[in-house]
Amino acid sequence: MRKLLLVALPIGLAILAAVTFVGQMRSRAESADARLERARLKRDFTERAQVAKAVPADKPAEWQAEVAALSRWYFDELQTIRNRHPGEPPRPNAVQAAEEDQKGKLKREQKEQLEDFQKYAESRLAILKEGRYAIVASAPAEGMRLDLVSIESGKSPDGAPGLRVDFALWGAPRYVEREHANDKTVTRNVVPVAFKRIAFSFLDPAGKLYGEMSGAGEPYQKLTDPERFVDDFPSGVLFGTWWVEPFPREAATVKLDVDADVREPSGAVRPATFTATMPVPETWKLPPGTAFQGEIQIREAAQKR
C-alpha cells in the first residue's frame, strides 16, 4: 500500500500540475484574443466617430443621435466579445493596479485621488453606456469637436457657489508612450491637447456686451487616459470638467471661446479655437442681489489623469 501511495502521489501531483498549466495557458490565450478583439473594436469606434462628427455644428440633435447610435453599437460589440471569451480574467482598475505596484503601501492621498478619478471615469462611461449623452452646445475646430454635455450650478471644489461645466472633446490625437524603469516597461496613453484659455462674453437682452470672464483653460479634471481606470472605455473621446463663477443676472446670451494647443507627432503645435453661443437660463445665474466678480474660480487644473 505504501509503495502504491509512493507511486500514485507523484503521478497525481504531476497530473494536477499539468491540468493547472493547461488551464493557465488557455486563460492567457483567451485573454490575449479578447484584448486583440477589444483593441480592434476601439479602433473601429474611433474611425466611425471621425466620420460621424462631420455633422454640422448647427445640427446638435443629429450629432447627438449619432453619438447614441455609435455608443449602442460599441457596447453591444463589447458584450459579444465577453460572451465569446467568458474565461477572460478582469483587468484591475487604477486603484488596484497602484496598490499592487506599491505592494500595499499606497499613500492615502494618492489612493483618494485615484478613487476620485475612478468614480469620475465610471460616471463618464455611464453617460455613453446608458444613452444619457446630451449636448448643451457644440463647437468644431481643427478636425475636433467640443461638446458641452452639462452646465449645472453647485458648490465648487473650494466651497463657493459655482457652475460645473462638463465637456467632451472628440477627435483629439492619442499617442502611446512607453517608459522603461527598474526592468519594467510602463505604457501610458497621452492626449497632447493643452487648454490654454477659456473666456465668456455676456450679452444683455438687447444684444449688447455686458461683461466678460476669462481665465486659464486647463480643466479642474481632465480624463486623458480613461482606459487606465475603465478598460472598456472607448477611444477617441476626452472628458473633462471646468468650474466657473455663476453668470451675471443681466446676461441673456453667453458666447464661449476655448483656446487649445494640439501637439502634432512632429512636435509642431497647432492652435484650435472652439466657439459656441448659448442662451442663459435662470439656473446658470447668480442669486438676486449678488455682485458679479467676473472670475474663473478654478484657474488651473487641480487634477488630470
N, C-alpha and C positions, 0 to 999 in steps of 0.2 A: 504493500500500500504506500509505504514511504517512497519507494523507488518510482512508483507511478505518479505520486504527487510531485516528486522532483523533476519528472519529465514534463508533466502536464502544466505545471505552473509557468515555466519559461515560455512554453508554446502559447499559453493563454495570454501572457503579457505581451508576447510578440504580435499576436493577432489583434489585441486591443490597441497596441501602438500603431499597427498598420491601418486599422479602421479609423483611428484618430487622425493619422496623417492624411489619409484619403479624404476624410471629411474636411480637414483644413484646406487641402488643395482645391476641393470643389467650392468651398466658400470663397476662397481667394479668386478663383476663376469666375465665379458668379458675380462677385463684387466688381471685378475688372470689366466684365461685359456690361454690367449695369451702368458703371461710370462712363464707359465709352458711349453707350446709347444716350445717357443724360447729357454728355458733352455735345453730341450731335444735335440733340433737341434744343439746347440752349443756343447753339449756333444758328439753327433754323429760326428760332424765336427772334434773334437779333436781326436776321435778314428780312423776315416778314415785317418786323416793326419798322425797319428802314423804309420799306415800301409804303406802309400804312401811314406814316407820319407826313407823307406828302399831301395829305388832306389840308386844304387851305385853312388858315388860322381863323377865318371868319365863319367857319362851319364847325364849331366845337361839338355839337351834338353828333355829327357824323364821325368825328375823330374819337369821341367817347365810345361810340358804338364799335368802332374798330378795335379799341383797346379791350373792350369787354369780350369781343369775339376772339381776339388773339389770346387773351388770358384763359378763356374757357378751353380753347384748343390745347394750350400748353399744359394745363393741369390735367386734362383728360389723358394726354400722352404720357405724362408723368405716372399716372395711376396704371396705365398699361405696362409701363416698364417695371413698376413694382410687382404687378401680377405675374410678369414673365420671370422675375428674379426674386421670389419670396425669401430666399435664403440670404439675401444681401444684408450684412450687418449694418446697423445705423451708424452714421458718422457722428462723432462727438461735436457738440456745439462749441462756441468760442470759450465759454467759461470752463467746460470740462477739459478742453484741449490745453488751456493755460494751466489749470490745476495739475494736469498730468505732466506738462512740461516743467513746472516748478516743483514737482514731486510733493504736492500738498502744501507748499509754503507760499502760496499766492497771497500777496498783501491784501488787506481788507479793502483799501481804497481802489486797488486795481480790480478786485473782484466786483465791487459795487459798480464801477464804471462799465465793466464788461456786461454785467447783468442788465444795466440800464440800456445799453446798446442791443443786447439780446432781445429785450422786450420791444425796443423800437423797431428792429428788423422784423420781428414776428408780426407786429401791428401793420407795418407797411406791406408785408406779403399778404396779410389777410384782406387788405383793400382790393388787391388784384384777384385773389382766390375767391372771395365772396361776392365779386361783382359790384363792389361799392366805390369803384374809381369814378370820381366826379370831377368836373372841370369848372372852376370859377372863371378862369381866363387862360388863354394860351398864346404863346409868342414864339415864332420861329426865328432862327438866326444861324447862319453858317452851317446849314445841314443838321442842326439840332432843334429840339422843340422843348420849351419850358412851359410846364403846366402848373398853374396854381390849383391845387386839389382841395384846399380848405383854408379859410380865413376865419378864425374864431377868437372871441375875447376870452381872457382868462388871466390867471396870476402867472406872471413871468418867473423865470428861474431866480431872479433877485428879489422876488416877493411883491413887486409893484404890478398894478394893473397893466395889461399889455394885450397885443394881438399876436396870436400864433399863426404864422403863415407857412403852411406845408406845401412843398412843391415836389415835382418830379421832372427830371431832365432826361429826355430821350435822345439817343444817338450820340452820346458822349463817347470818345475813344476810350479804350480799355487795354492796358498793357499788363503783361505778366512779368514780374521781376523776381529773380532768384538770388538769394544771398547765402553765401557759404560761411559758416561759423561753427567751430568746435565739431568738425566732421559731420555737420548736419547741413542740409540744404533747406532753407526756408523760402517758400513760394508765397507771394502775395500779389493780389490784383491792385493795379494803380489806375485811377481815373484822373488824367492830367488836366483837370479843369479847376482853375482858381477864380473864385468870385471876387472881383475887385471892388465893386461899388454897387450899392442899392439906393435908389432915390425915388421919392414920392412927390408928385406935384398935385396940389389940391385946387380944384376949380369950384367956384361957388355956383349957385343955380343959374346965374347969368352967363356962365362960361368964362368968367374972369379968374385969373390966378389969385388964390387967397394966400397960399403959403407953400413951403416946401420942407421936406425932411430927407436927409441923406446920411449915409454912413458907410463904414467898411462892409463889404458884401459877403464875407465868409459867414455861412450859417452857424447857428448855435449847434446844430447837429447835422452831419453830412455822412451818409451811408455809402462810402466809396467802395467797400468790399463786403457787400451783404452776404455773399456765399460763405464767408467765414463764420457767420452766425447761423444762417439757414441754408443748408446745402441745396435746397430746391429752388432758391431764389433765381428768377430769370435774369439773363444778362442783358446789358444794354440800357438799363434804366437806373438813374441815380436819384435817391430820395433824400430830402433834407428839410430843415425847419429854420425859419427866421423868427425872432421875437422883436416886435417894434412897438412904439407907443401908439395907443388908440388915436384915431384920426380926429381932426377938429370938427366941431359940430357944424361949422359953416360949409363944410365940404359936401358937394353934391356928386362930384366925379373925382376919381383919382387916376393919375397916369403913373405907371410904374416903369422904371428903367433899371435893368440889371446889366452891369458890365462884367464880362468874364474874359479870361485868357485861356486859350487851349494850346497845350504844348504838342506839337507835331512829332512824329518819330525822329525826324531830323534834328529836333531840338528847337526849331523855329516856333515862335509864339504867334498864334492867330487870335486877334481880338474878336469878340462877339458881343453884340448888344441886343438884349431882349426887351421889347416894349409892349405894354398892354394897357388898355384903358377900361375902367370899370365904374359902374355906379356905386355909391357908398351907402349901404344900408345903415339903419339906426344902430344895429349891434356892433358895428365897427367904430362907433364914435365915442368920444369922451362923455362922461356923465354931464348933465347940465351944471353950469357954474364952475367947471374945471378948466383951468388955463391950459392952452396947448403949448408945449415946450419945443416941439419940433425936433425930437432927438430919436436916434436909433438906440434902443435900450441895450441890446447886446451888440457891442461894436465889433467884437472879434469872436471867432469860432471858439466856443467853450470846449467842444469835443468833436472829434471826427474820426470815423473808423472806416 
